[in-house]
Amino acid sequence: MTLRARLTLVAAGVVALVVALACATTYFVMRHELYSQVDTQLTEHAHNPTTNYEGFNPFQQDFVAIVLPNGQRSLQSDPVPIDAQIRAVAAGHRRGFFRNTTLKAVQTSTGRQIVLRARERVLPITGGAVVVARDIDYIDHDLDRLRFILILVSFGGILIAAAAGALVSGATLAPVRRLTAAAERIAETGEPSERVPEGGRDELASLGASFNTMLASLEESLETQRRFVADASHELRTPLTSLQTNIDVLRGDIELEPEQRRRLLDDLHRESQEMRALIGGLLELARGDAQTVKEEFQLDELVEASVERARTRFPAIVWESNGLEPTIVDGYRDRMERAVWNLLENAGKWSGEDGSVEVSLARGELRVRDHGPGFSEEDRPLVFDRFYRSAAARAMPGAGLGLAIVREVAEAHGGTVEAENAAGGGALVRLSLNGAARPGGDETS
């Protein structure tokens, strides 16, 4: 069953219940009022039993019987039956009462014998009891007509409620149908560029806005993925082409001098190393949020180990790391190690011979400062973009992924990374981990 059908049934059911209760209440209130009027008139007549008694008229006059304590009638009214309950009232053994009863067959003015359904008032009096009875067929007739009218009203109300429920549910669910249609079209085409109309301030309007926000995020994610694949293909094409060319030369029929062969082999080794580094960077970026379980580790120890590795990799550069504050990080150790090494490697590449790099760690912020040429104003906003390489960097090995990986790792830890030119020359890169880092020594790791 569709949601619209369920809403229609619910609306019809609620209205049916309300109408049924209202009709039942109306019916019993009217019944009570009609009987109350009759009971009041019968009581008044019972107090004056001989007043206005002129014989049988079933629509205006009452039947009256006076019953003595011995159970005999003192005033004859043949249609009124005298039974044990009435005799008990006449004898003083019971209080008066009202009841519905059936009178004996009576003869109308047309000579037709009928049996009447009557309302009786039995009232004790001095020296017996008085019984006043009145035909209530007209009350039953009125109640039957009222019941018929209320049934018609109930069915009409239910039908109107069902129609109104169908219209209201259709209008209410229109945004949901638009969302469904958009989702189906996106599933068919695979393109999340479609948007659903937004309007209003209700929950469904908020749902539409959230759906559009989700589509925008999905579209951006797919576009980022396409750019990543395109950029990765472009970056891999160059080293692969160079590798293929050198391999073809080595396999060719041209006789090479030993020195030429050595240079070709050196080129193959260098290109394979660059290919390995590029693939490693691509895998790091592609991994994104598919990370292992977080763990606590000493960031200062990780940085110190990376600095020792940098001293081996760049022996001509002076590495200063005396300001490493003991720091505990709750995060991904392998990824953080890769980010720290990328920062140090980038600083080492730009420092030149006999340069120096200062590394410090304080209050959850890692600073790496070199004394190279620094960032140009047009390059500085782009240095953390994937595959971006400045004009000066294109002559150096690398694929433009190092600082992009640093930013990915920083964001994965809830932190930030910024690049700026240091006072006195050189570049300064600051990796801030904010809440992911806290002061602590080895004993708490």
N, C-alpha and C positions, 0 to 999 in steps of 0.2 A: 504494500500500500504506500502511495506517495505521501510526502510530508504535507502537501496541500490537502489531500483527502483526509489525512488524520486531523489537521487543524479544523477542517470543515465539520468533521464528526464531533470533535471536542466542542466547538462552538454550538452546534445543534444540540448536543447532549446537555451542555450547561443551561442553554435556554429552555430546553424541555424540562429539566429539573426545576428551574425557577418558575416557569409557567405552571407546571403541575402543582407545585406548592402553593402558588398564588391562587389558582383555580380551586384547589381543595379548601384553602382557607376561606375563599369567598363563598363557596358552597355551604360549608358548615356554619359560617357566620349568618348567612341568610336563613338557613334552616333554623338556627337558634332564635333569630329575631322573629320569624313567623310563629314558631311554637310559643315564644314568650308572649307575643300579643294574644294568642288564643288562650294561654294559661291565665293571663291577667283578666280577660273577659269572662272566662269560666269561673274564676274565683269570685269576681264581682257578682255574677249571677247566682253562685252558690250561696252567697250571703243573703240574697233576696230571691229565693227559689221560685216564688209564684209571680214574680214581676214579668210582664210582657209574655206570658205563656199562652199561646193561642192555638197550639196544635203543631202539626208537622210542616216545617219548611226547611229543607236540608241546607239551604244557603244562607238563611238569616236567623232562624230560631234554633234553640237548644232543646234537647230532651232532658226532662227533670224527673227524678224519682226520690221520694222521701222514704227512708228505711227506718223502722222502729228498732229498739234494742232487741226485740225478739226475732228480728229478721224479716218481718212482714212489711209490706208497702203501706204507707198511709196516703201516698199520691201515686196514682197509677200512670205509668208511662211504659207501655208494653215493649218498645224496642230496647229499653235499657235492661240488660241482664243483671241479676243480683246473684253474686257468688259469695264464697266464704270470706274473701278479702274485704268485700264491702260490709258483710255482716259483722266482721271483727271490728271494723271502725265504728259501726252503729252500736255495738256492745261496749265500746270504750276500751277494747283490747289493742287497738292499733291507731297510729296517727294517720291523718289524711294523706292522700297521695294523688299524683297524676299518672295516667297511663294511656297507651293506645290500645284500643280494643275493637271488636266487631259487634255491631248492633244486630239485633234480630231482624228478619226480613220485614220491611215496612212497605206500605203502599203509597205510591206517589199520587199526585193529583190526576194523573192520567190513568190510574188504576194498575200501574205496573209494579210488581213486587221486586224490591232491590235489597241487597245487603250492603250496609254502610260501614266504612272504616272510620272510626270516631276517636276523638280525644276526650277522655273522661277526667273530671275533677271530683274526687270523693272527699267531702269535708265533714268532720264531726260537728254536730250541733247538739243543743240540749234536747235530750229525749230521742237520740238516734243519729242519723247521718243523712246528708243530702248528696245526691249524685247528679251531676250535670254533664251531659255528653253532647258533643258537636261533631257533625260530619267534617272530616278533614281531607276529603278527596280533592278539594280545590288547592290545598297546600301541596299534596303530592303532585298534582298537575303542574303547579308553579315550579316545584323543585325539579321535576322531570325536564321541563322546558329550560330551566336554568342550567341543569347538568348538560343538556344537549348543546346549548350555546357555549358553555365553557369548554366542552370537548372540541367544538369547531374552532374556538379561539386558540386552544392548545395546539391543534394540528397546524393552523395557520401560522402561529408564532414559530413553530418548529421549522416549517418550510421557509418562512422568511429568514429565520436565523441561519439555516443551511445555505440559502442563496447569498446572504450577506457574508457569511463566513467564507464561502468560496471566493467571493469578490475581494474581501479583505486579505485573505491568505494569498490570493493570486498577486495582489498589489504588493503585499509585504515580502513575498518570496521572489519578486522580480529581480532584485539585486543578486539573490542567490543563484537564480537561473543564469544571469549574466556572468557571474563568477564561474559557474559550471561550464558555460559555453566557452569562455575564454580559456579555462584550463584544458578543455578538450581540444581547442584549436592549437594551443601551445604544445600539447602532447602529440598532435599530428605533425605540426611543422617543425617542432624543436626550436622555435624562435620565441623567446620571451619578451619581444618588443611590444606586444599588445598590452593595452591598459583598459581597465573597466571604468565606466563613468563614475565620478564621485559627486556626492551631493547630500545635503542634510547633515544632521548631527546625532542621529540615532546609532544603535549598535551595528546595524547592517552597513551604514555609511562608514563607520570605523573599520568594519571588516573589509570593505572595498578598498579603503585607504591602505590598510595593512597588506592586502593582497597586491596592490600596486607597488608598495615598498618592497615586498618580497620579489616581485617580478623585476624591479629595477636592480636589486642586489644580484639576482640570478643573471640578468643581462650583463651586468658589470663583471661578474665572475666569469661568465663564458667569454666575454671580450678579452678579459685578462688572460684566460687560458689560451685563446687563439693567438694573442700577441706573444705569449710565452712560447708556444709551439713554433710560431713563425720566426721569432728571434733566435730560439735555440737551433732551428734548422739552418738559419743564416750563419750563426756562429760556428756550427759544426762543419758547414760546407767548406770553409777556407782551410782548416787544418787537414781535413780529409782529402781535399784536392791536392794539397802539398805533399801529404804522405803518399798518395797514389802516384803522383809525378815522380817522386824520388824512388819509389819502388820500381816503377817502370824503367827508370834510367838504370838502376842496378841490375834489372833483369834483361836489359837490352843487349844488343850485339856489339855495342861500342866498347872498346877496350878502355878502361879507366886507369888513370895513374893512381898509385897508392894514396897519394895526398887527396885526390879528388874523391876516392872511395871513402876515405876517413871523414871528409867534410860531409858527404852525403849521409853517412851513418850517424854522424853527430847531429845533423839536421833531423834525421828520423827519430833519434833519441829525444831531442828537444821537443819536437812536434808531438811525439807520443806522450811526453810529460805534460805538455800543455793540454792535450786531449784528455788526459786523465784528470787534470785539475778542472777542466771545463765540465766534464761529465759529473765529477763530484759536486761542483757547484750547482749544476742543473738538478741533480738528485736532491740536494739540500733544499733548494727552492721549491721543487715539486712536492717534497714531502709535506710542506706546510704544517698543518695542525695534526698530521698523523704522527704524533710523538709518543715516546715511551712514558712510563709513569714517572712523575716528578720525584726527585730525591733531594736531600740536603747535601750540600758540598761547600767546601771552603774556597771561596772565590779568590782570596789572596794567594792560596797555594797554587791554584790553577794558573793565575796570572804569572806567578814566579816561575813555574815550570815552562810556560810559553815564552817568557823572556829568556830563559836559558836556551831554549830551542832557537830563538832568534839570534842569540849570540853566536851559535854554531852556524846558522844559515847566513848571517851577515857579520863576519868576523871583523871587518874594517870599520864597523860602527860601534860607538860607545853607547851601551844600554844602561840607563840609570833607573833603578826600581827600588829606591830606599823608602819610599812613602807608601807602602802597601798596608793598609789598615786591616786587621783581621775581620773578615766579613763572611757571613753565612748566607747562602742563597738557596731558596727552595725552588728548584727548576730542573732544567734538562742539561746535565753536565756536558755531554758530548757536543751538543749544539753550541753551548756557551764557549767551550774550548775552541770550536771552529771560528766563532765570531771574534774571540780575543786574538787568535792567530792571524785572522784576516786584517785586523787593525794593526798589529805589529808588522806584518809583512808589507802592508801598504806604506807604513812609515819608513820601513827599511828600504823599500824601492826608491823612495823619493828623497832619502837623506844624502845619497852620494857617498863617495869615499871620504873617510875621516869625519863623517857626520856624527850626530848624537841624537838619541831619542830618550825623552823622559816619560816614564810610566808611573802613574800614581793611582791610588785607590782610597777613597775616603767617603764616608756617609753614603755608601751604595752607588758611588759614581766612579767609573773608570775613565781616566784621562790619558790619552796618548798624544804626545806633542813631538813633532819632528822639526828640523831646521832646514827643510827644503824650500822650494819656491812657493808653497802654499796654494790656495785655491784662487782661481780667477773668479771675478764676480759673476760671469755668465755660467761658469761650471758649478759653482758652489750649490745652487738649488737642485742640481741634477745628479750629484755624485752618488746618491743612494738608489737611483733608478737602475733597473736591471739592464745589463748590457751597455750601459752608458760609459763611453770612454772619451776623455777630452782629447783635443788635438795633440797635446804633448804626450798623452798616455798611449797613443796608437803605435808609437815606436817601441813600446815596452811590452814584455810578455803579459798575458792576462786576457780575460774576456769581459771585464766589467761587471763581474758578479760578486766580488769580495765585499764591498760596502753594502750591496743590496742584501747579502746574506746577513750582515751585521744588523741591518734594520729589521729583517724578518725575525731574528733571534730576540732582539730587544722587545719587539711587539709581542712575541710569544710569552715573554716574562712580564708583560704589563709595563714595559719601560719605553724609553725613547733614546734616540741617537741624534747628535747634532754635529755639524762640521763648521768650523770657523777658522779664520786666520789668527794666529797667535801674535801677541804684542812682541815686536822685535823680529818678526819674520817666521816663516814656517807655518805648518798646519796643526790645528788642535781638533781632535775628535773626542767627544764626550759621550760615553755610554752610561745612561742613568737607569737603574733598575727599580727605583722608587720602593714600593712596598714588598718587592720580592727579595730584597736584601736587608739584613740586619747585622749589627755588630756582634761579633762572637769569636772566641778562640777555638783552638783545636779540640779542647775538652768537651765542647758542646756540639761538635759536628757528628 
